[in-house]
């Protein structure tokens, strides 16, 4: 799910403040601690080889985030692609791969345990490359 800033409903607007809220933006039920993450990714980064060996050869951790700059496309197990760009909020459910098409910086919030498992897997993959 991708949402541009202007598509997030304005709930309150007063001088000096605009509050926007997108409800039902993913579901964190059953997850414990959440980690805040800042990623800097160069154009050309493709997680497909790094996720080989994970369930479905994909990241099974959901992420909620905001793209500060760049362009990123996710592909799910069914082959459905979605592209996020600078100033987009996003929710990536588990079961995705990521390809960066323009240098990107993003902030993500992820279930800590699940994403640590994925990051550790990627670190091991990089060692063997």
N, CA, C and O atoms as CSV, one atom per row, in Angstrom:
chain,resi,resn,atom,element,x,y,z
A,1,UNK,N,N,0.843,-1.168,0.000
A,1,UNK,CA,C,0.000,0.000,0.000
A,1,UNK,C,C,0.887,1.228,0.000
A,1,UNK,O,O,1.759,1.377,0.856
A,2,UNK,N,N,0.660,2.105,-0.963
A,2,UNK,CA,C,1.405,3.355,-1.077
A,2,UNK,C,C,0.404,4.485,-1.009
A,2,UNK,O,O,-0.679,4.408,-1.591
A,3,UNK,N,N,0.768,5.532,-0.297
A,3,UNK,CA,C,-0.112,6.685,-0.158
A,3,UNK,C,C,0.719,7.951,-0.280
A,3,UNK,O,O,1.703,8.123,0.438
A,4,UNK,N,N,0.326,8.835,-1.188
A,4,UNK,CA,C,1.008,10.114,-1.293
A,4,UNK,C,C,0.486,11.046,-0.205
A,4,UNK,O,O,-0.621,10.862,0.302
A,5,UNK,N,N,1.270,12.023,0.139
A,5,UNK,CA,C,0.913,12.968,1.197
A,5,UNK,C,C,-0.464,13.571,0.959
A,5,UNK,O,O,-1.276,13.644,1.881
A,6,UNK,N,N,-0.732,14.003,-0.263
A,6,UNK,CA,C,-2.004,14.663,-0.541
A,6,UNK,C,C,-3.194,13.717,-0.491
A,6,UNK,O,O,-4.339,14.166,-0.458
A,7,UNK,N,N,-2.936,12.403,-0.484
A,7,UNK,CA,C,-4.016,11.425,-0.373
A,7,UNK,C,C,-4.296,11.026,1.077
A,7,UNK,O,O,-5.210,10.246,1.343
A,8,UNK,N,N,-3.518,11.556,2.004
A,8,UNK,CA,C,-3.764,11.298,3.420
A,8,UNK,C,C,-4.730,12.374,3.912
A,8,UNK,O,O,-4.454,13.569,3.805
A,9,UNK,N,N,-5.859,11.934,4.449
A,9,UNK,CA,C,-6.932,12.845,4.843
A,9,UNK,C,C,-6.482,13.852,5.903
A,9,UNK,O,O,-5.852,13.500,6.900
A,10,UNK,N,N,-6.825,15.107,5.652
A,10,UNK,CA,C,-6.579,16.151,6.649
A,10,UNK,C,C,-7.658,16.014,7.713
A,10,UNK,O,O,-8.846,16.140,7.418
A,11,UNK,N,N,-7.243,15.757,8.952
A,11,UNK,CA,C,-8.175,15.589,10.061
A,11,UNK,C,C,-8.357,16.880,10.850
A,11,UNK,O,O,-9.391,17.104,11.480
A,12,UNK,N,N,-7.321,17.727,10.802
A,12,UNK,CA,C,-7.399,18.988,11.525
A,12,UNK,C,C,-6.434,19.967,10.893
A,12,UNK,O,O,-5.303,19.616,10.556
A,13,UNK,N,N,-6.892,21.197,10.735
A,13,UNK,CA,C,-6.028,22.237,10.194
A,13,UNK,C,C,-6.282,23.515,10.971
A,13,UNK,O,O,-7.394,24.041,11.011
A,14,UNK,N,N,-5.220,23.989,11.581
A,14,UNK,CA,C,-5.276,25.235,12.333
A,14,UNK,C,C,-4.064,26.061,11.931
A,14,UNK,O,O,-3.133,25.518,11.336
A,15,UNK,N,N,-4.041,27.333,12.230
A,15,UNK,CA,C,-2.855,28.120,11.865
A,15,UNK,C,C,-1.576,27.465,12.391
A,15,UNK,O,O,-1.434,27.232,13.591
A,16,UNK,N,N,-0.656,27.175,11.479
A,16,UNK,CA,C,0.633,26.600,11.858
A,16,UNK,C,C,0.653,25.092,11.955
A,16,UNK,O,O,1.704,24.519,12.242
A,17,UNK,N,N,-0.482,24.416,11.725
A,17,UNK,CA,C,-0.490,22.961,11.870
A,17,UNK,C,C,-1.534,22.315,10.958
A,17,UNK,O,O,-2.676,22.766,10.869
A,18,UNK,N,N,-1.110,21.257,10.292
A,18,UNK,CA,C,-2.012,20.412,9.511
A,18,UNK,C,C,-1.790,18.989,9.978
A,18,UNK,O,O,-0.665,18.491,9.924
A,19,UNK,N,N,-2.835,18.329,10.435
A,19,UNK,CA,C,-2.741,16.949,10.899
A,19,UNK,C,C,-3.438,16.050,9.894
A,19,UNK,O,O,-4.628,16.210,9.622
A,20,UNK,N,N,-2.676,15.088,9.335
A,20,UNK,CA,C,-3.212,14.133,8.375
A,20,UNK,C,C,-3.163,12.746,8.996
A,20,UNK,O,O,-2.232,12.417,9.731
A,21,UNK,N,N,-4.168,11.938,8.697
A,21,UNK,CA,C,-4.177,10.578,9.235
A,21,UNK,C,C,-4.727,9.608,8.207
A,21,UNK,O,O,-5.788,9.828,7.624
A,22,UNK,N,N,-3.978,8.521,7.994
A,22,UNK,CA,C,-4.453,7.411,7.173
A,22,UNK,C,C,-4.711,6.263,8.131
A,22,UNK,O,O,-3.770,5.688,8.678
A,23,UNK,N,N,-5.961,5.927,8.336
A,23,UNK,CA,C,-6.294,4.825,9.232
A,23,UNK,C,C,-6.162,3.498,8.493
A,23,UNK,O,O,-6.086,3.458,7.265
A,24,UNK,N,N,-6.136,2.422,9.258
A,24,UNK,CA,C,-6.017,1.063,8.711
A,24,UNK,C,C,-4.794,0.915,7.810
A,24,UNK,O,O,-4.873,0.321,6.735
A,25,UNK,N,N,-3.675,1.455,8.253
A,25,UNK,CA,C,-2.430,1.431,7.482
A,25,UNK,C,C,-1.574,0.266,7.954
A,25,UNK,O,O,-0.517,0.462,8.554
A,26,UNK,N,N,-2.035,-0.937,7.680
A,26,UNK,CA,C,-1.319,-2.124,8.117
A,26,UNK,C,C,-1.795,-2.568,9.489
A,26,UNK,O,O,-2.576,-1.870,10.137
A,27,UNK,N,N,-1.335,-3.707,9.925
A,27,UNK,CA,C,-1.753,-4.292,11.186
A,27,UNK,C,C,-0.532,-4.869,11.888
A,27,UNK,O,O,0.147,-5.736,11.337
A,28,UNK,N,N,-0.247,-4.399,13.090
A,28,UNK,CA,C,0.915,-4.873,13.843
A,28,UNK,C,C,0.518,-5.845,14.960
A,28,UNK,O,O,1.313,-6.112,15.861
A,29,UNK,N,N,-0.701,-6.368,14.900
A,29,UNK,CA,C,-1.178,-7.294,15.915
A,29,UNK,C,C,-0.231,-8.481,16.046
A,29,UNK,O,O,0.192,-9.066,15.049
A,30,UNK,N,N,0.093,-8.824,17.276
A,30,UNK,CA,C,0.912,-9.997,17.516
A,30,UNK,C,C,2.410,-9.753,17.459
A,30,UNK,O,O,3.190,-10.661,17.748
A,31,UNK,N,N,2.827,-8.561,17.098
A,31,UNK,CA,C,4.253,-8.257,17.065
A,31,UNK,C,C,4.646,-7.575,18.367
A,31,UNK,O,O,3.876,-6.800,18.936
A,32,UNK,N,N,5.835,-7.869,18.823
A,32,UNK,CA,C,6.344,-7.254,20.042
A,32,UNK,C,C,6.972,-5.909,19.740
A,32,UNK,O,O,6.323,-5.009,19.206
A,33,UNK,N,N,8.229,-5.784,20.083
A,33,UNK,CA,C,8.943,-4.530,19.903
A,33,UNK,C,C,9.076,-4.172,18.429
A,33,UNK,O,O,9.239,-5.035,17.566
A,34,UNK,N,N,9.002,-2.874,18.170
A,34,UNK,CA,C,9.145,-2.342,16.820
A,34,UNK,C,C,10.482,-1.605,16.753
A,34,UNK,O,O,10.866,-0.918,17.699
A,35,UNK,N,N,11.185,-1.750,15.633
A,35,UNK,CA,C,12.433,-0.999,15.465
A,35,UNK,C,C,12.201,0.137,14.481
A,35,UNK,O,O,11.436,0.002,13.526
A,36,UNK,N,N,12.874,1.264,14.729
A,36,UNK,CA,C,12.885,2.385,13.802
A,36,UNK,C,C,14.154,2.263,12.969
A,36,UNK,O,O,15.238,2.048,13.512
A,37,UNK,N,N,14.024,2.397,11.657
A,37,UNK,CA,C,15.147,2.124,10.765
A,37,UNK,C,C,15.294,3.237,9.731
A,37,UNK,O,O,14.306,3.773,9.230
A,38,UNK,N,N,16.516,3.564,9.428
A,38,UNK,CA,C,16.826,4.549,8.399
A,38,UNK,C,C,17.715,3.850,7.384
A,38,UNK,O,O,18.828,3.441,7.713
A,39,UNK,N,N,17.241,3.709,6.163
A,39,UNK,CA,C,18.001,3.011,5.128
A,39,UNK,C,C,18.431,3.990,4.048
A,39,UNK,O,O,17.640,4.831,3.622
A,40,UNK,N,N,19.676,3.888,3.602
A,40,UNK,CA,C,20.205,4.603,2.438
A,40,UNK,C,C,20.558,3.536,1.414
A,40,UNK,O,O,21.397,2.675,1.677
A,41,UNK,N,N,19.918,3.588,0.240
A,41,UNK,CA,C,20.069,2.538,-0.763
A,41,UNK,C,C,20.404,3.143,-2.115
A,41,UNK,O,O,19.746,4.086,-2.556
A,42,UNK,N,N,21.421,2.608,-2.773
A,42,UNK,CA,C,21.845,3.112,-4.075
A,42,UNK,C,C,20.994,2.498,-5.188
A,42,UNK,O,O,20.499,1.377,-5.071
A,43,UNK,N,N,20.838,3.265,-6.269
A,43,UNK,CA,C,20.154,2.743,-7.452
A,43,UNK,C,C,20.820,1.442,-7.868
A,43,UNK,O,O,22.046,1.339,-7.862
A,44,UNK,N,N,20.022,0.458,-8.225
A,44,UNK,CA,C,20.542,-0.836,-8.645
A,44,UNK,C,C,20.486,-1.901,-7.562
A,44,UNK,O,O,20.599,-3.088,-7.868
A,45,UNK,N,N,20.315,-1.508,-6.295
A,45,UNK,CA,C,20.207,-2.501,-5.225
A,45,UNK,C,C,18.988,-3.376,-5.507
A,45,UNK,O,O,17.901,-2.873,-5.791
A,46,UNK,N,N,19.183,-4.686,-5.424
A,46,UNK,CA,C,18.120,-5.668,-5.645
A,46,UNK,C,C,18.268,-6.718,-4.552
A,46,UNK,O,O,19.310,-7.367,-4.457
A,47,UNK,N,N,17.252,-6.892,-3.738
A,47,UNK,CA,C,17.349,-7.815,-2.608
A,47,UNK,C,C,17.148,-9.277,-2.994
A,47,UNK,O,O,17.346,-10.162,-2.161
A,48,UNK,N,N,16.762,-9.547,-4.230
A,48,UNK,CA,C,16.427,-10.919,-4.627
A,48,UNK,C,C,17.511,-11.929,-4.244
A,48,UNK,O,O,17.185,-12.943,-3.627
A,49,UNK,N,N,18.785,-11.700,-4.581
A,49,UNK,CA,C,19.786,-12.704,-4.197
A,49,UNK,C,C,20.026,-12.764,-2.683
A,49,UNK,O,O,20.404,-13.808,-2.151
A,50,UNK,N,N,19.808,-11.656,-2.006
A,50,UNK,CA,C,20.036,-11.632,-0.556
A,50,UNK,C,C,18.942,-12.358,0.215
A,50,UNK,O,O,19.174,-12.826,1.330
A,51,UNK,N,N,17.759,-12.453,-0.369
A,51,UNK,CA,C,16.639,-13.110,0.312
A,51,UNK,C,C,16.527,-14.592,-0.025
A,51,UNK,O,O,15.670,-15.285,0.525
A,52,UNK,N,N,17.384,-15.093,-0.927
A,52,UNK,CA,C,17.364,-16.519,-1.251
A,52,UNK,C,C,17.617,-17.314,0.027
A,52,UNK,O,O,18.557,-17.037,0.771
A,53,UNK,N,N,16.768,-18.298,0.267
A,53,UNK,CA,C,16.903,-19.122,1.469
A,53,UNK,C,C,15.919,-18.750,2.560
A,53,UNK,O,O,15.687,-19.544,3.471
A,54,UNK,N,N,15.330,-17.557,2.492
A,54,UNK,CA,C,14.256,-17.195,3.410
A,54,UNK,C,C,12.962,-17.839,2.903
A,54,UNK,O,O,12.896,-18.250,1.744
A,55,UNK,N,N,11.958,-17.928,3.733
A,55,UNK,CA,C,10.668,-18.473,3.306
A,55,UNK,C,C,10.190,-17.715,2.068
A,55,UNK,O,O,10.104,-16.487,2.073
A,56,UNK,N,N,9.883,-18.462,1.013
A,56,UNK,CA,C,9.427,-17.840,-0.224
A,56,UNK,C,C,10.488,-17.024,-0.935
A,56,UNK,O,O,10.181,-16.302,-1.884
A,57,UNK,N,N,11.752,-17.129,-0.486
A,57,UNK,CA,C,12.853,-16.328,-1.041
A,57,UNK,C,C,12.505,-14.843,-1.045
A,57,UNK,O,O,12.806,-14.118,-1.993
A,58,UNK,N,N,11.868,-14.412,0.030
A,58,UNK,CA,C,11.429,-13.024,0.156
A,58,UNK,C,C,11.484,-12.605,1.620
A,58,UNK,O,O,11.543,-13.446,2.517
A,59,UNK,N,N,11.465,-11.308,1.846
A,59,UNK,CA,C,11.392,-10.788,3.216
A,59,UNK,C,C,9.982,-11.025,3.738
A,59,UNK,O,O,9.008,-10.562,3.146
A,60,UNK,N,N,9.878,-11.736,4.834
A,60,UNK,CA,C,8.571,-12.063,5.401
A,60,UNK,C,C,8.176,-11.108,6.527
A,60,UNK,O,O,7.223,-11.366,7.263
A,61,UNK,N,N,8.906,-10.018,6.655
A,61,UNK,CA,C,8.636,-9.036,7.705
A,61,UNK,C,C,7.863,-7.855,7.116
A,61,UNK,O,O,8.251,-7.340,6.067
A,62,UNK,N,N,6.782,-7.413,7.762
A,62,UNK,CA,C,6.094,-6.219,7.276
A,62,UNK,C,C,6.857,-4.956,7.672
A,62,UNK,O,O,7.567,-4.935,8.677
A,63,UNK,N,N,6.699,-3.910,6.869
A,63,UNK,CA,C,7.342,-2.628,7.145
A,63,UNK,C,C,6.357,-1.492,6.888
A,63,UNK,O,O,5.554,-1.538,5.956
A,64,UNK,N,N,6.438,-0.487,7.729
A,64,UNK,CA,C,5.691,0.746,7.544
A,64,UNK,C,C,6.730,1.839,7.420
A,64,UNK,O,O,7.697,1.851,8.182
A,65,UNK,N,N,6.561,2.765,6.474
A,65,UNK,CA,C,7.617,3.756,6.329
A,65,UNK,C,C,7.258,4.960,5.495
A,65,UNK,O,O,6.115,5.171,5.090
A,66,UNK,N,N,8.312,5.751,5.258
A,66,UNK,CA,C,8.219,6.999,4.515
A,66,UNK,C,C,9.471,7.132,3.660
A,66,UNK,O,O,10.584,6.939,4.148
A,67,UNK,N,N,9.288,7.460,2.386
A,67,UNK,CA,C,10.406,7.626,1.461
A,67,UNK,C,C,10.833,9.093,1.480
A,67,UNK,O,O,10.059,9.978,1.114
A,68,UNK,N,N,12.062,9.339,1.906
A,68,UNK,CA,C,12.595,10.698,1.930
A,68,UNK,C,C,13.033,11.135,0.539
A,68,UNK,O,O,12.811,12.277,0.137
A,69,UNK,N,N,13.663,10.205,-0.200
A,69,UNK,CA,C,14.061,10.490,-1.580
A,69,UNK,C,C,14.203,9.181,-2.315
A,69,UNK,O,O,14.389,8.129,-1.704
A,70,UNK,N,N,14.114,9.248,-3.643
A,70,UNK,CA,C,14.364,8.077,-4.459
A,70,UNK,C,C,13.118,7.355,-4.921
A,70,UNK,O,O,11.992,7.819,-4.741
A,71,UNK,N,N,13.362,6.191,-5.531
A,71,UNK,CA,C,12.299,5.347,-6.079
A,71,UNK,C,C,12.634,3.893,-5.796
A,71,UNK,O,O,13.742,3.431,-6.069
A,72,UNK,N,N,11.658,3.176,-5.244
A,72,UNK,CA,C,11.839,1.781,-4.857
A,72,UNK,C,C,10.622,0.993,-5.339
A,72,UNK,O,O,9.483,1.433,-5.182
A,73,UNK,N,N,10.877,-0.171,-5.925
A,73,UNK,CA,C,9.783,-1.030,-6.370
A,73,UNK,C,C,9.843,-2.339,-5.600
A,73,UNK,O,O,10.896,-2.969,-5.502
A,74,UNK,N,N,8.700,-2.738,-5.057
A,74,UNK,CA,C,8.601,-4.044,-4.404
A,74,UNK,C,C,7.871,-5.007,-5.339
A,74,UNK,O,O,7.028,-4.611,-6.145
A,75,UNK,N,N,8.227,-6.282,-5.202
A,75,UNK,CA,C,7.545,-7.337,-5.942
A,75,UNK,C,C,7.138,-8.399,-4.931
A,75,UNK,O,O,7.963,-8.853,-4.138
A,76,UNK,N,N,5.855,-8.801,-4.959
A,76,UNK,CA,C,5.412,-9.829,-4.017
A,76,UNK,C,C,5.466,-11.209,-4.675
A,76,UNK,O,O,5.847,-11.332,-5.839
A,77,UNK,N,N,5.088,-12.235,-3.932
A,77,UNK,CA,C,5.197,-13.616,-4.406
A,77,UNK,C,C,4.375,-13.866,-5.665
A,77,UNK,O,O,4.721,-14.741,-6.458
A,78,UNK,N,N,3.299,-13.118,-5.862
A,78,UNK,CA,C,2.453,-13.278,-7.052
A,78,UNK,C,C,2.982,-12.479,-8.238
A,78,UNK,O,O,2.408,-12.517,-9.327
A,79,UNK,N,N,4.097,-11.745,-8.018
A,79,UNK,CA,C,4.679,-10.943,-9.086
A,79,UNK,C,C,4.104,-9.544,-9.187
A,79,UNK,O,O,4.453,-8.794,-10.099
A,80,UNK,N,N,3.227,-9.183,-8.261
A,80,UNK,CA,C,2.633,-7.846,-8.272
A,80,UNK,C,C,3.683,-6.839,-7.817
A,80,UNK,O,O,4.321,-7.012,-6.779
A,81,UNK,N,N,3.849,-5.785,-8.611
A,81,UNK,CA,C,4.832,-4.758,-8.292
A,81,UNK,C,C,4.138,-3.476,-7.845
A,81,UNK,O,O,3.039,-3.149,-8.292
A,82,UNK,N,N,4.815,-2.764,-6.950
A,82,UNK,CA,C,4.340,-1.447,-6.520
A,82,UNK,C,C,5.570,-0.561,-6.341
A,82,UNK,O,O,6.579,-0.981,-5.775
A,83,UNK,N,N,5.465,0.657,-6.827
A,83,UNK,CA,C,6.576,1.594,-6.750
A,83,UNK,C,C,6.236,2.714,-5.790
A,83,UNK,O,O,5.143,3.280,-5.830
A,84,UNK,N,N,7.204,3.030,-4.913
A,84,UNK,CA,C,7.068,4.167,-4.006
A,84,UNK,C,C,8.132,5.190,-4.359
A,84,UNK,O,O,9.225,4.847,-4.810
A,85,UNK,N,N,7.793,6.442,-4.147
A,85,UNK,CA,C,8.665,7.562,-4.492
A,85,UNK,C,C,8.802,8.501,-3.302
A,85,UNK,O,O,8.138,8.333,-2.280
A,86,UNK,N,N,9.675,9.492,-3.453
A,86,UNK,CA,C,9.867,10.493,-2.399
A,86,UNK,C,C,8.520,11.046,-1.950
A,86,UNK,O,O,7.637,11.323,-2.762
A,87,UNK,N,N,8.387,11.198,-0.636
A,87,UNK,CA,C,7.203,11.744,0.030
A,87,UNK,C,C,6.021,10.795,0.089
A,87,UNK,O,O,4.913,11.216,0.422
A,88,UNK,N,N,6.232,9.512,-0.229
A,88,UNK,CA,C,5.173,8.514,-0.093
A,88,UNK,C,C,5.285,7.821,1.259
A,88,UNK,O,O,6.384,7.497,1.708
A,89,UNK,N,N,4.148,7.595,1.905
A,89,UNK,CA,C,4.049,6.648,3.008
A,89,UNK,C,C,3.868,5.282,2.379
A,89,UNK,O,O,3.300,5.176,1.292
A,90,UNK,N,N,4.343,4.225,3.043
A,90,UNK,CA,C,4.126,2.895,2.478
A,90,UNK,C,C,3.937,1.867,3.574
A,90,UNK,O,O,4.366,2.045,4.713
A,91,UNK,N,N,3.281,0.787,3.190
A,91,UNK,CA,C,3.175,-0.427,3.994
A,91,UNK,C,C,3.541,-1.572,3.068
A,91,UNK,O,O,2.900,-1.774,2.038
A,92,UNK,N,N,4.575,-2.325,3.436
A,92,UNK,CA,C,4.960,-3.508,2.686
A,92,UNK,C,C,4.648,-4.722,3.545
A,92,UNK,O,O,5.322,-4.941,4.552
A,93,UNK,N,N,3.656,-5.514,3.184
A,93,UNK,CA,C,3.400,-6.730,3.952
A,93,UNK,C,C,4.530,-7.731,3.730
A,93,UNK,O,O,5.315,-7.591,2.792
A,94,UNK,N,N,4.609,-8.730,4.589
A,94,UNK,CA,C,5.610,-9.771,4.419
A,94,UNK,C,C,5.450,-10.442,3.061
A,94,UNK,O,O,4.346,-10.518,2.521
A,95,UNK,N,N,6.568,-10.929,2.512
A,95,UNK,CA,C,6.540,-11.623,1.235
A,95,UNK,C,C,6.935,-10.742,0.069
A,95,UNK,O,O,6.317,-10.807,-0.993
A,96,UNK,N,N,7.954,-9.919,0.250
A,96,UNK,CA,C,8.348,-8.970,-0.801
A,96,UNK,C,C,9.854,-9.018,-1.062
A,96,UNK,O,O,10.644,-9.444,-0.219
A,97,UNK,N,N,10.217,-8.566,-2.262
A,97,UNK,CA,C,11.588,-8.250,-2.635
A,97,UNK,C,C,11.610,-6.787,-3.029
A,97,UNK,O,O,10.571,-6.213,-3.355
A,98,UNK,N,N,12.797,-6.176,-3.001
A,98,UNK,CA,C,12.932,-4.741,-3.226
A,98,UNK,C,C,13.972,-4.483,-4.310
A,98,UNK,O,O,15.031,-5.109,-4.332
A,99,UNK,N,N,13.657,-3.561,-5.200
A,99,UNK,CA,C,14.619,-3.108,-6.207
A,99,UNK,C,C,14.610,-1.573,-6.188
A,99,UNK,O,O,13.552,-0.946,-6.253
A,100,UNK,N,N,15.804,-0.983,-6.099
A,100,UNK,CA,C,15.952,0.473,-6.032
A,100,UNK,C,C,16.273,0.989,-7.429
A,100,UNK,O,O,17.254,0.566,-8.040
A,101,UNK,N,N,15.441,1.912,-7.939
A,101,UNK,CA,C,15.666,2.437,-9.283
A,101,UNK,C,C,16.263,3.842,-9.274
A,101,UNK,O,O,16.793,4.290,-10.291
A,102,UNK,N,N,16.185,4.534,-8.157
A,102,UNK,CA,C,16.858,5.833,-7.986
A,102,UNK,C,C,17.341,5.900,-6.546
A,102,UNK,O,O,16.613,5.517,-5.630
A,103,UNK,N,N,18.574,6.388,-6.334
A,103,UNK,CA,C,19.133,6.471,-4.977
A,103,UNK,C,C,18.038,6.863,-3.993
A,103,UNK,O,O,17.288,7.811,-4.224
A,104,UNK,N,N,17.956,6.116,-2.886
A,104,UNK,CA,C,16.827,6.288,-1.983
A,104,UNK,C,C,17.273,6.392,-0.529
A,104,UNK,O,O,18.287,5.828,-0.117
A,105,UNK,N,N,16.488,7.122,0.215
A,105,UNK,CA,C,16.587,7.162,1.677
A,105,UNK,C,C,15.178,6.991,2.204
A,105,UNK,O,O,14.238,7.632,1.733
A,106,UNK,N,N,15.043,6.114,3.189
A,106,UNK,CA,C,13.725,5.879,3.745
A,106,UNK,C,C,13.804,5.601,5.226
A,106,UNK,O,O,14.816,5.142,5.754
A,107,UNK,N,N,12.705,5.895,5.868
A,107,UNK,CA,C,12.531,5.591,7.281
A,107,UNK,C,C,11.498,4.480,7.351
A,107,UNK,O,O,10.443,4.565,6.721
A,108,UNK,N,N,11.803,3.423,8.127
A,108,UNK,CA,C,10.875,2.309,8.266
A,108,UNK,C,C,10.690,1.965,9.732
A,108,UNK,O,O,11.553,2.216,10.574
A,109,UNK,N,N,9.549,1.388,10.001
A,109,UNK,CA,C,9.242,0.827,11.311
A,109,UNK,C,C,8.849,-0.614,11.067
A,109,UNK,O,O,7.944,-0.900,10.283
A,110,UNK,N,N,9.545,-1.531,11.750
A,110,UNK,CA,C,9.385,-2.958,11.484
A,110,UNK,C,C,9.344,-3.724,12.794
A,110,UNK,O,O,9.942,-3.293,13.781
A,111,UNK,N,N,8.641,-4.864,12.819
A,111,UNK,CA,C,8.730,-5.725,13.992
A,111,UNK,C,C,10.204,-6.111,14.190
A,111,UNK,O,O,10.835,-6.689,13.306
A,112,UNK,N,N,10.723,-5.781,15.356
A,112,UNK,CA,C,12.158,-5.891,15.619
A,112,UNK,C,C,12.700,-7.298,15.422
A,112,UNK,O,O,13.693,-7.484,14.719
A,113,UNK,N,N,12.069,-8.282,16.025
A,113,UNK,CA,C,12.590,-9.649,15.944
A,113,UNK,C,C,12.593,-10.149,14.501
A,113,UNK,O,O,13.600,-10.666,14.019
A,114,UNK,N,N,11.460,-9.991,13.817
A,114,UNK,CA,C,11.329,-10.503,12.453
A,114,UNK,C,C,12.318,-9.850,11.501
A,114,UNK,O,O,12.903,-10.524,10.654
A,115,UNK,N,N,12.511,-8.528,11.637
A,115,UNK,CA,C,13.416,-7.868,10.704
A,115,UNK,C,C,14.880,-8.159,11.036
A,115,UNK,O,O,15.720,-8.207,10.137
A,116,UNK,N,N,15.188,-8.350,12.295
A,116,UNK,CA,C,16.560,-8.723,12.667
A,116,UNK,C,C,16.925,-10.062,12.037
A,116,UNK,O,O,18.055,-10.240,11.584
A,117,UNK,N,N,15.985,-11.006,12.002
A,117,UNK,CA,C,16.229,-12.300,11.359
A,117,UNK,C,C,16.571,-12.082,9.886
A,117,UNK,O,O,17.500,-12.703,9.371
A,118,UNK,N,N,15.833,-11.211,9.207
A,118,UNK,CA,C,16.082,-10.948,7.786
A,118,UNK,C,C,17.438,-10.256,7.600
A,118,UNK,O,O,18.206,-10.631,6.714
A,119,UNK,N,N,17.730,-9.263,8.417
A,119,UNK,CA,C,18.999,-8.539,8.304
A,119,UNK,C,C,20.171,-9.479,8.555
A,119,UNK,O,O,21.164,-9.442,7.828
A,120,UNK,N,N,20.063,-10.317,9.575
A,120,UNK,CA,C,21.135,-11.286,9.856
A,120,UNK,C,C,21.327,-12.242,8.677
A,120,UNK,O,O,22.460,-12.586,8.337
A,121,UNK,N,N,20.238,-12.668,8.057
A,121,UNK,CA,C,20.323,-13.545,6.885
A,121,UNK,C,C,21.069,-12.840,5.745
A,121,UNK,O,O,21.931,-13.434,5.098
A,122,UNK,N,N,20.729,-11.564,5.508
A,122,UNK,CA,C,21.406,-10.808,4.448
A,122,UNK,C,C,22.893,-10.652,4.746
A,122,UNK,O,O,23.719,-10.761,3.839
A,123,UNK,N,N,23.242,-10.401,5.994
A,123,UNK,CA,C,24.645,-10.247,6.366
A,123,UNK,C,C,25.419,-11.517,6.063
A,123,UNK,O,O,26.543,-11.454,5.565
A,124,UNK,N,N,24.830,-12.670,6.359
A,124,UNK,CA,C,25.477,-13.943,6.066
A,124,UNK,C,C,25.608,-14.149,4.561
A,124,UNK,O,O,26.631,-14.656,4.100
A,125,UNK,N,N,24.604,-13.771,3.791
A,125,UNK,CA,C,24.663,-13.903,2.338
A,125,UNK,C,C,25.802,-13.057,1.761
A,125,UNK,O,O,26.524,-13.512,0.874
A,126,UNK,N,N,25.962,-11.834,2.260
A,126,UNK,CA,C,27.012,-10.937,1.762
A,126,UNK,C,C,28.382,-11.545,2.049
A,126,UNK,O,O,29.284,-11.439,1.219
A,127,UNK,N,N,28.553,-12.175,3.201
A,127,UNK,CA,C,29.838,-12.801,3.539
A,127,UNK,C,C,30.206,-13.895,2.544
A,127,UNK,O,O,31.383,-14.093,2.244
A,128,UNK,N,N,29.205,-14.604,2.032
A,128,UNK,CA,C,29.493,-15.730,1.137
A,128,UNK,C,C,29.558,-15.331,-0.334
A,128,UNK,O,O,29.779,-16.183,-1.194
A,129,UNK,N,N,29.369,-14.040,-0.633
A,129,UNK,CA,C,29.419,-13.583,-2.036
A,129,UNK,C,C,30.824,-13.212,-2.436
A,129,UNK,O,O,31.055,-12.808,-3.576
